[in-house]
């Protein structure tokens, strides 16, 4: 058998194997990227719905947490019906925590500042 023929077949096999590996890796990376983008879209959507619930059910002397949660869960399930409520619950709670922290920081920034003894300049 001729060495050129053997080398030619070996290169063809190696090229095919390398192409297969590259295509497999590219499809895995594409799937992971697609999943990350999907998760980011879901989190953004949940955050927007939590903010909408804050507007729709303002806290006026009564607890409205369960109503807000039910509203958010209903809207999210309408858009993503295949997602499990057990999967969605921590995502919603995380968005609620983020929004409540923002509201606390906003309220704190709007508090009138009172002068203390240390604020007075003497001398």
Secondary structure, DSSP 8 states (H G I E B T S, - for coil): --HHHHHHHHHHHHHHHHHHHHHHHHHHHHHHHHHHHHHHHHHHHHHHHHHHHHHHS--SSS--HHHHHHHHHHHHHHH-TTS-HHHHHHHHHHHHHHHHHHHHHHHHHHS-----GGG----
